[in-house]
Structures are given as structure tokens and as C-alpha cells.
Amino acid sequence: MTANKLNSYPNSISSDYEALVRLGGENYKEICAQLRVASLSSGKRYGMKNIHQEIIEDWIEIEIKMVETNAIKELIKVIKKSNFIAVIGPSGCGKSIAAHQVALFINRNEGYQIVPSNFPTDITHYYNKSEKQVFVFDDVCGKYSLDYDLLKQWKKLSTELDKIKQCENVIILVSSRSDIFYQIKDVQFLFTTQFDMLSKDYSLCDNERFLIAEAHIGAKNAEFLRKAELLNRYDFFPLLCQIFASEKKRNIENFFTQPVKVIKKELTLMKEEQDQTSFAVLALFVIYDNCITDEILSSTSGIKTILSNIAEECELSTILNIKVVRKNLERFLHSYVKKIGSSYMIMHDKLFDIFVSFYGEHLPDIILTHCSYRVIFTRFQLQPVEHKDDCMINIPAGYEAKYFQRLFHDSKVDDFDNIFWNDQLKHQNFRQQFLKFLSEDQNFRDLCRSSSNTGSSPLITTAAKGYNDILRVLLDMKLNVNVCDELELTPMAYAAAGGHLKQLKYC
């Protein structure tokens, strides 16, 4: 099929693309985007190898300013003793970069083929017992919160992966936020070694922090941070150096003292400009969950309506169209934005967290109306909450109904049981509101009943999470208590495994 012939089916391709992204989640966006825009008649075989190579080249470019820390040296030693390793730590501490650099090291020195990976199935697809291979996963089970679709995939393949684990030529190297990794107890047995970047043996010492600062922002600035005792204030110090280097006009003391406040101030200044175009364009990253692809920047993606609504909300005096968006995205490269292939992203997840919080506060109606289902699912919290998260969007008073309508509607589009995995359900206030809207939404109640005999039954999820109040409501709806998921486990099995003993009397 020629490229012209392929382009004659835009609607079909678009729907397939959206389906793949929903199935694969965040990590699949870039892959789908790259494959979709590749020219089939160019003579260039633009397959997964090309995409993998682009990713590896990005790692090599970052390597130029890398400091060989004790953590990296020790991680190299660890992979010689264990071949399934999880590098864990908070966002911005350098865990992913450490994994990338170690993969590059064993590629050059021991001949391992690097396979940048997104899903557990990548291991089974690309595994070759006759070759040395290192599979590298960033955010193995979710970037900001636990991705239950990915967790299910790891569980499903755990037996097969346990066999591959016995092969001496294969290394699985994953990174994960600590709080997310500790939630995946069911598959932690696969990762025989956990390498904590903040442990006393591997955390950055003062001299390493100084060298990192020197590499990114120069010796003079590094010395200032040392004298001002600002080297040790944040765990995500390596990221701060990278962000500070991207904008020379920042005040070094202010930035390294209160980085979140400084970045939000920069966004506020954009909002207060007479022409708010830059402020409006950056809002798209929150709407599209930090991945703006060529697919999105096309006239058929629905972005025109979103741009029109943003322009009206921001009272723009100039036209906000796709051409203007592209121009502004290019202008932000190497400050807030990076570009991988044909996709634009905020340069780091930690920075994106700040954007989410800021735009959720300043454009709540736009974000709530247009943002992707993953933003709805993972980034909103009701007020008050027991433990406030500064990188979440607080649902403003009066917006609760709109939020739950989006939450319930999106659950009909994607895997139905996802809604019951929502981390906000751990807060009693959220569960009370959730149950209120559940009782009022007949369509959603019908969906609960229709899934009663499937592996997506909300009974399974609720039993696993230990929410007795929700469980009682679902049982009152006569859902099947003996239903099994694809692992042939019942709600009772999940309740027992999670230590939710009170639930056993209901199941």
C-alpha cells in the first residue's frame, strides 16, 4: 500500500490510533504518533528499530552532561549479580537517567542490545535467547499514579517472564517512582533487586551535586549554590539544574530556594500579558496529558474547537490556530518543552506536575471539559482531602457534578473497571461523593450490572482495594460474587490477598 493510499483512510486510521493509545496508555503515544506519520514510500524502513534508535540517541545526547555518580557505578555492579532490577526514587532524582546510562555502558562494554520498552509484552515480542539484551522501562507501572492496565499486563505475563528471568543473557532494568512501586506487590517478585536512589548508599553526596550543577550551569553558579547551602534542599536537584540551565534570566537563589513558586510565577506573568497566546498554548499540554502529536495538530483531530474555547476563555485578541500553536511550541523548545520525533512534551514529569496544578487552578472549566481521560482519572482531588497534593487539581466548588459526569462517561469509553481503581477513592470524602453520583446515574448502574459476569466487574476491583462502603452498594445491586478475572481470581481471593478481612463476610 502506498502512502497516498494510506492517507485516503484518515478516519479509520484515527480511530485505530485512539484505540491503541487507550490500550497502551501514556507510554504508547509517542510510538503511535511516529508510526502514523511515517512515509511508506520514502524508501526508509521506519519501524520499531528506528524509534528505538531515536530514543537511544536522546539518551546519548543527555549523557554529554552526565556525572558518573556512585549510584551509577554501584548499579553497574548490581546488574552483574541480578538481571531483574527496579531503580526507584521520587520524580526528578535521576533514576531514569541512571538506568539509561547503565544500559549504554553495558551496550558499549559487554555488547548488550538495548531495547527501550513500554509494555511487558515487549519482552516476549523482542526476546532472543541467542543475543544479549537489556530491556529498559521508564515508569514501569505509571508516571504519576499506578497504571492498572500495565499492572494487569505484568501479572498476566508473570509466569512467562519468570522463565525468561532464568536466562543469563537478558537484563530487565526498570525505573519507578517509589510510591508507585510499593503498590505493585503482586509483581515485585519479578524484580529481585530494588535499587533505591535515596538510600544512604546511593543518594547524591555534596560533591556529586556540585559536579552536576557545574556540568549544567557552570562552576560559578555551582559554587554559589554550595556557599548558599542550596545543594541539598531538594531530592530532585539534578532536574532543577537542567531546568535552570534552560532559562538564563532566572534568579539562581530564588529558583533553587522555591522552584515551584518561581515556575508558577513565570506562568502567571504569561497569563497577565496583554497577549496571552503563550499561556494559552501551554494549556494544551495539560489537556493532552503531556503529549502533543502531529495527529493532534491536524485539522481533523478536534483541536480547532478546543483552541476556540481557550481563545474565548483567555480573551485573546489574536487568532489561535494550529499554525500559531506550532510556532509557540517551537519557541518553547529547550525551556519548558522537548521534542521527541514529531511529538512535543513538557521536558520532565516533575515540571508537568506543576503545569497540571497551575492550569487546573486558572482554567478549571477548560481543563475539566477537554482534558484526556487520564487527567480526569489521576489528577483531580475533591476539597477537603486528608493529604493535600500540591501537584493535583483541586475541584472547585460547584464543579463536582461536572467532574463525576466526566469520570463516569469516560469509564464507558475505556476499560470499565478503571473508575474503581481511582486513587482518590481512598479519601472518604471522595467516596461519599462517588456513591452519591453512582446512586443518581442509572446508566452507570446499568454498566455495573452488565459487567457483573466479566473480568471487569467492579466487585473485583473494590474487593482488592478494601472499600467496604462501595462493596455493600455493589452487592445490593446483585452483582455476581463468584465472578473471576483473567487470572481466575474471585473478589474473595482479592479481599484475602489484600488483607481486607472484613470484606470476606460480604464476598
C-alpha atoms as one frame of an Amber mdcrd trajectory, in Angstrom:
protein
   0.000   0.000   0.000   1.386   3.423  -0.934   1.491   6.412   1.394  -1.157
   8.151  -0.747  -3.447   5.147  -0.481  -2.923   5.037   3.278  -3.787   8.719
   3.604  -7.118   8.100   1.896  -8.359   6.417   5.093  -7.913   9.147   7.736
 -10.981   8.312   9.806 -10.130   4.638  10.104  -6.528   5.376  10.998  -7.568
   7.987  13.528  -9.909   5.599  15.311  -7.287   2.840  15.315  -4.728   5.283
  16.686  -7.033   6.344  19.522  -7.796   2.710  20.325  -4.097   1.839  20.503
  -3.381   4.793  22.776  -6.227   3.794  25.089  -4.970   0.226  25.229  -1.338
   1.114  25.695  -1.655   4.203  27.839   0.792   7.072  28.130   3.930   5.283
  27.021   2.380   4.290  23.687   1.509   7.787  22.489   4.912   8.544  21.029
   5.179   5.167  19.292   1.732   5.500  17.713   2.455   9.054  16.618   5.758
   8.106  14.991   4.308   5.168  13.080   1.279   7.089  11.906   3.191   9.915
  10.232   5.893   7.709   8.697   6.008   7.752   4.907   5.707   4.276   3.422
   7.073   5.365   0.051  10.173   7.153   1.326  12.393   4.108   0.997  13.156
   4.303   4.728  12.008   1.373   6.830  10.509   3.364   9.670   9.745   0.583
  12.125  10.324  -0.018  15.791  14.103  -0.232  15.347  14.148   3.350  14.087
  12.051   4.533  17.018  14.267   2.655  19.474  17.328   4.245  17.897  15.865
   7.754  18.245  15.225   7.113  21.936  18.766   5.809  22.477  20.242   8.812
  20.641  18.316  11.068  23.026  19.949   9.219  25.955  23.385   9.697  24.366
  22.765  13.430  23.974  21.897  13.716  27.681  24.990  11.670  28.537  27.233
  14.575  27.478  26.449  16.424  30.720  26.227  13.336  32.899  28.259  12.953
  36.069  29.292   9.396  36.886  27.903   9.181  40.396  28.451   6.458  42.953
  24.873   5.297  42.292  25.647   4.648  38.619  28.881   2.826  39.496  27.063
   0.647  42.030  24.180  -0.034  39.645  26.692  -1.352  37.099  27.956  -3.767
  39.771  24.416  -4.814  40.690  23.418  -5.816  37.156  26.296  -8.300  37.109
  24.641 -10.137  40.009  20.928  -9.669  39.256  19.146  -9.405  35.927  15.715
  -8.058  37.016  16.300  -4.674  38.686  13.974  -1.842  39.726  15.582   1.598
  40.156  13.252   3.547  42.438  13.068   7.069  43.842  10.997  10.276  43.675
  10.410  12.182  40.454  13.430  14.171  39.290  16.055  12.349  41.376  17.778
  10.891  38.290  16.549   7.278  38.433  15.584   7.025  34.743  18.786   8.705
  33.593  20.812   6.317  35.763  19.068   3.342  34.143  19.685   4.778  30.667
  23.377   5.410  31.331  23.923   1.922  32.713  22.199   0.456  29.644  24.536
   2.475  27.401  27.529   1.258  29.434  26.754  -2.445  29.067  25.901  -1.903
  25.403  29.377  -0.499  24.717  31.379  -2.686  27.059  29.550  -6.005  27.041
  27.670  -5.989  23.738  24.106  -5.882  25.090  21.423  -4.797  22.622  19.282
  -2.025  24.157  15.508  -2.437  23.822  13.628   0.662  25.100  10.318  -0.817
  26.246   6.836   0.280  27.230   4.863  -2.891  27.972   5.664  -6.305  29.457
   4.740  -7.824  26.092   7.731  -6.016  24.559   9.929  -8.521  26.389   8.165
 -11.534  24.914   7.996  -9.921  21.454  11.669  -8.952  21.206  13.267 -11.635
  23.358  16.011 -13.513  21.507  17.783 -16.166  23.548  20.789 -16.089  21.212
  21.506 -12.380  21.880  22.491 -10.302  24.889  19.599  -7.920  25.560  18.771
  -5.222  28.098  15.117  -4.152  28.226  14.727  -0.674  29.723  11.377   0.532
  31.102  10.750   4.095  32.297   7.937   4.441  34.860   7.242   0.731  34.722
   3.709   0.933  36.156   2.720   4.564  35.669   4.190   8.065  35.676   2.144
   9.894  38.301  -0.083   7.173  39.709  -0.366   3.425  39.369  -1.438   2.394
  35.849  -3.646  -0.621  36.500  -3.715  -1.632  32.838   0.063  -2.037  32.911
  -0.107  -3.842  36.241  -2.583  -6.331  34.772  -0.202  -6.992  31.880   2.702
  -7.689  34.249   0.522 -10.058  36.270  -0.717 -11.870  33.191   2.813 -12.482
  31.889   4.455 -13.111  35.266   4.883 -16.868  34.727   6.411 -16.417  31.283
   8.657 -13.585  32.485   9.800 -15.676  35.423  11.134 -18.224  32.916  12.919
 -15.523  30.891  14.394 -14.313  34.157  16.466 -17.505  34.284  18.292 -16.553
  31.073  21.738 -15.080  31.792  21.758 -13.030  28.571  18.713 -10.929  29.500
  18.580  -7.911  31.821  15.323  -6.141  32.703  16.042  -2.642  34.019  13.042
  -0.590  35.124  12.574   2.753  36.847   9.617   3.707  39.017   8.515   6.326
  41.480   8.925   4.770  44.919   5.311   5.289  45.992   4.039   3.577  42.832
   6.479   0.669  43.033   5.427  -0.173  46.581   1.838  -0.562  45.338   2.711
  -3.368  42.901   3.364  -6.079  45.476   1.838  -8.717  43.204   4.699  -8.445
  40.684   7.572  -7.241  42.867   8.862 -10.818  42.970   9.937 -10.355  39.350
  12.333  -7.588  40.337  14.699  -9.453  42.614  16.730  -6.313  43.284  15.394
  -2.883  44.257  17.884  -0.067  43.864  16.721   2.947  45.899  18.298   6.178
  44.639  17.654   7.886  48.004  19.141   5.182  50.215  22.216   6.170  52.215
  24.411   4.043  49.939  23.257   5.562  46.641  21.954   9.077  47.341  23.907
  12.015  45.928  26.678  13.384  48.122  27.541  17.094  48.245  30.431  16.744
  45.817  28.288  14.875  43.266  25.613  17.554  43.498  28.282  20.208  42.965
  29.606  18.396  39.872  26.071  18.031  38.468  25.466  21.760  38.959  28.828
  22.576  37.387  28.036  20.449  34.318  24.676  22.148  33.739  25.005  25.732
  34.978  28.738  26.362  35.261  31.351  26.456  38.021  30.456  29.955  39.229
  26.794  29.104  39.805  27.694  25.748  41.338  29.978  27.483  43.818  27.201
  29.943  44.683  24.848  27.044  45.484  27.495  25.447  47.673  28.103  28.642
  49.666  24.359  29.336  49.947  23.824  25.758  51.195  21.315  25.073  48.425
  22.833  21.862  47.078  20.841  19.585  49.386  17.462  21.257  49.619  15.609
  19.033  47.115  15.763  15.366  46.095  15.124  16.442  42.502  18.265  18.606
  42.404  19.535  17.119  39.084  16.279  18.165  37.417  16.476  21.672  38.909
  19.904  22.150  37.350  18.577  21.043  33.976  15.551  23.375  34.159  17.566
  26.347  35.413  20.038  25.948  32.545  17.199  26.264  30.026  16.389  29.862
  31.025  19.335  32.191  31.708  17.211  35.046  33.093  16.146  33.210  36.246
  17.468  34.347  39.612  19.550  31.440  40.890  18.860  31.955  44.595  15.101
  32.326  44.141  14.897  29.354  41.816  16.828  26.881  43.963  15.063  28.106
  47.114  11.465  27.934  45.819  11.484  26.344  42.336   7.759  25.560  42.190
   6.851  29.113  43.174   9.241  30.544  40.547   7.831  28.404  37.726   4.247
  29.245  38.680   5.238  32.920  38.760   6.595  32.627  35.205   3.289  31.115
  34.072   1.386  33.855  35.916   3.363  36.543  34.079   2.383  34.927  30.762
  -1.246  34.971  31.872  -1.002  38.661  32.765   0.482  39.681  29.413  -1.728
  41.658  27.065  -1.385  38.821  24.557  -1.955  35.540  26.428  -1.192  33.317
  23.430   1.837  31.658  25.049  -0.140  30.953  28.214  -2.983  29.507  26.134
  -0.729  27.223  24.073   0.947  25.682  27.126  -2.509  24.728  28.455  -2.676
  22.155  25.650  -0.094  20.010  27.428  -2.469  19.526  30.360  -5.417  18.871
  28.056  -3.488  16.242  26.068  -1.687  14.760  29.089   1.773  15.947  28.090
   1.977  14.612  24.556   1.064  16.851  21.611   1.487  14.821  18.440   1.161
  15.548  14.730  -2.104  13.638  14.927  -3.415  16.183  17.428  -2.084  19.119
  15.398  -4.227  18.226  12.405  -7.462  19.771  11.246  -9.363  16.507  11.794
  -8.415  15.902  15.431 -10.980  18.222  17.021  -8.334  20.648  18.261  -9.980
  23.595  16.487 -12.915  23.552  18.905 -10.555  23.379  21.866  -8.450  26.275
  20.541 -11.589  28.337  20.011 -12.735  27.700  23.590  -9.310  28.517  25.029
  -9.116  31.727  22.977 -12.527  32.784  24.263 -11.653  31.935  27.877  -8.357
  33.865  27.679  -9.994  36.711  25.721  -7.308  36.551  23.042  -7.277  39.419
  20.590  -5.398  37.341  18.008  -6.402  34.144  16.222  -5.336  30.912  17.922
  -4.918  28.319  15.198  -2.741  25.265  14.558  -0.040  27.334  12.837   0.220
  29.669  15.846   0.352  26.671  18.194   3.225  25.076  16.267   5.153  28.358
  16.235   4.822  28.748  20.005   5.720  25.122  20.696   8.939  25.559  18.729
   9.689  28.751  20.673   9.397  26.907  23.979  11.826  24.150  22.975  14.661
  23.705  25.499  12.935  25.932  28.066   9.757  24.122  29.108   9.333  21.828
  26.119  11.242  18.998  24.468  10.576  17.303  21.150  10.985  13.589  20.511
  10.396  12.679  16.895   7.330  14.682  15.929   5.822  14.930  19.416   6.076
  17.797  21.907   6.214  17.197  25.663   6.965  19.161  28.822  10.618  18.364
  29.446  10.093  16.372  32.659   7.231  14.778  34.586   8.040  16.852  37.677
   7.696  20.059  35.663   4.482  18.759  34.129   3.110  18.195  37.653   3.485
  21.938  38.253   1.723  22.766  34.974  -1.190  20.483  35.879  -1.726  22.183
  39.226  -1.400  25.696  37.783  -3.712  25.299  34.794  -6.238  23.337  36.825
  -6.467  26.358  39.113  -6.577  29.046  36.409  -8.545  27.311  33.620 -10.707
  24.791  35.529 -13.635  24.791  33.108 -11.424  24.335  30.015  -9.358  21.569
  31.606 -12.364  19.729  33.025 -14.232  19.926  29.710 -11.462  18.972  27.304
  -8.680  17.110  29.127  -7.935  13.458  28.388  -9.470  10.702  30.483  -6.120
  10.016  32.183  -6.008  13.568  33.523  -9.576  13.164  34.789  -8.700   9.819
  36.314  -5.398  10.677  38.012  -5.140  14.421  38.553  -8.258  15.726  40.299
  -8.994  15.808  44.018 -12.009  16.970  45.992 -11.655  19.502  48.762 -11.012
  18.948  51.566  -8.731  15.909  51.390  -6.816  14.289  54.217  -3.477  14.674
  52.439  -3.344  17.597  50.025  -1.183  17.079  46.949   0.188  20.324  45.507
   0.529  18.745  42.061  -3.154  17.819  41.833  -6.080  19.874  40.556  -8.488
  20.848  43.302 -12.042  20.534  42.002 -13.579  23.989  42.557 -16.827  24.298
  44.481 -19.727  23.843  42.090 -17.738  21.675  39.661 -18.249  18.358  41.464
 -21.161  17.260  39.268 -19.270  18.073  36.074 -16.238  16.143  37.295 -18.173
  12.982  38.131 -20.074  13.184  34.851 -16.721  13.168  33.022 -15.399  10.398
  35.240 -18.450   8.203  34.688 -18.672   8.991  30.966 -15.022   8.170  30.314
 -15.392   4.876  32.123 -17.849   3.866  29.412 -15.293   4.591  26.720 -12.302
   2.845  28.283 -11.853  -0.215  30.492 -14.868  -0.017  32.744 -13.222  -1.171
  35.965 -10.634   1.643  35.798 -13.018   4.009  37.531 -12.940   1.845  40.656
  -9.121   1.923  40.711  -9.166   5.713  41.123  -6.656   6.561  43.867  -8.906
   9.342  45.151 -11.336   6.701  46.391  -9.023   6.187  49.358 -10.360   9.512
  50.684 -13.688   9.140  52.497 -14.979  12.489  51.232 -14.370  11.405  47.642
 -16.081   8.029  48.204 -19.145   9.732  49.661 -19.467  11.964  46.598 -18.729
   8.997  44.332 -21.521   6.931  45.891 -23.915   9.880  45.667 -23.407  10.213
  41.923 -23.417   6.440  41.475 -26.871   6.301  43.036 -28.112   9.083  40.726
 -26.640   7.835  37.431 -28.835   4.994  36.170 -26.717   4.435  33.054 -23.639
   3.864  35.164 -25.521   1.480  37.454 -26.603  -0.446  34.361 -22.958  -0.686
  33.282 -22.048  -2.097  36.682 -24.671  -4.801  36.284 -23.724  -5.581  32.679
 -20.097  -6.161  33.708 -21.097  -8.331  36.659 -20.065 -11.582  34.946 -16.854
 -10.299  33.341 -13.275  -9.759  34.471 -14.045  -6.024  34.532 -16.577  -6.413
  37.331 -16.259  -3.538  39.819 -16.666  -6.112  42.601 -13.169  -7.441  41.855
 -11.569  -4.008  41.988 -13.473  -2.902  45.080 -12.606  -6.086  46.965  -8.932
  -5.640  46.074  -8.945  -2.045  47.327 -10.878  -2.762  50.522 -13.700  -0.212
  50.171 -16.481  -1.731  52.288 -18.972   1.085  51.680 -18.744   0.731  47.889
 -18.748  -3.062  48.134 -22.042  -3.072  50.043 -23.683  -0.850  47.415 -22.492
  -3.103  44.585 -23.728  -6.213  46.388 -27.115  -4.557  46.904 -27.185  -4.268
  43.105 -26.941  -8.100  42.972 -23.571  -8.295  41.219 -22.095 -11.781  40.863
 -19.822 -12.512  43.865 -18.312 -15.580  42.157 -17.075 -13.779  39.055 -13.432
 -14.423  38.033 -10.949 -12.202  36.232  -8.493 -13.350  33.552  -6.237 -14.748
  36.289  -9.205 -16.831  37.527  -9.312 -14.960  40.830 -12.578 -14.036  42.574
 -13.439 -10.936  44.650 -12.958 -13.072  47.772  -9.439 -14.018  46.650  -8.523
 -10.365  46.154 -10.011  -9.349  49.500  -7.989 -12.060  51.248  -4.775 -11.196
  49.368  -5.160  -7.541  50.340  -5.758  -8.365  53.985  -9.268  -6.896  53.861
 -10.714  -9.450  56.252 -13.933  -7.537  56.957 -14.839  -7.862  53.297 -14.719
 -11.642  53.371 -18.083 -11.804  55.119 -19.619  -9.876  52.203 -17.925 -11.943
  49.487
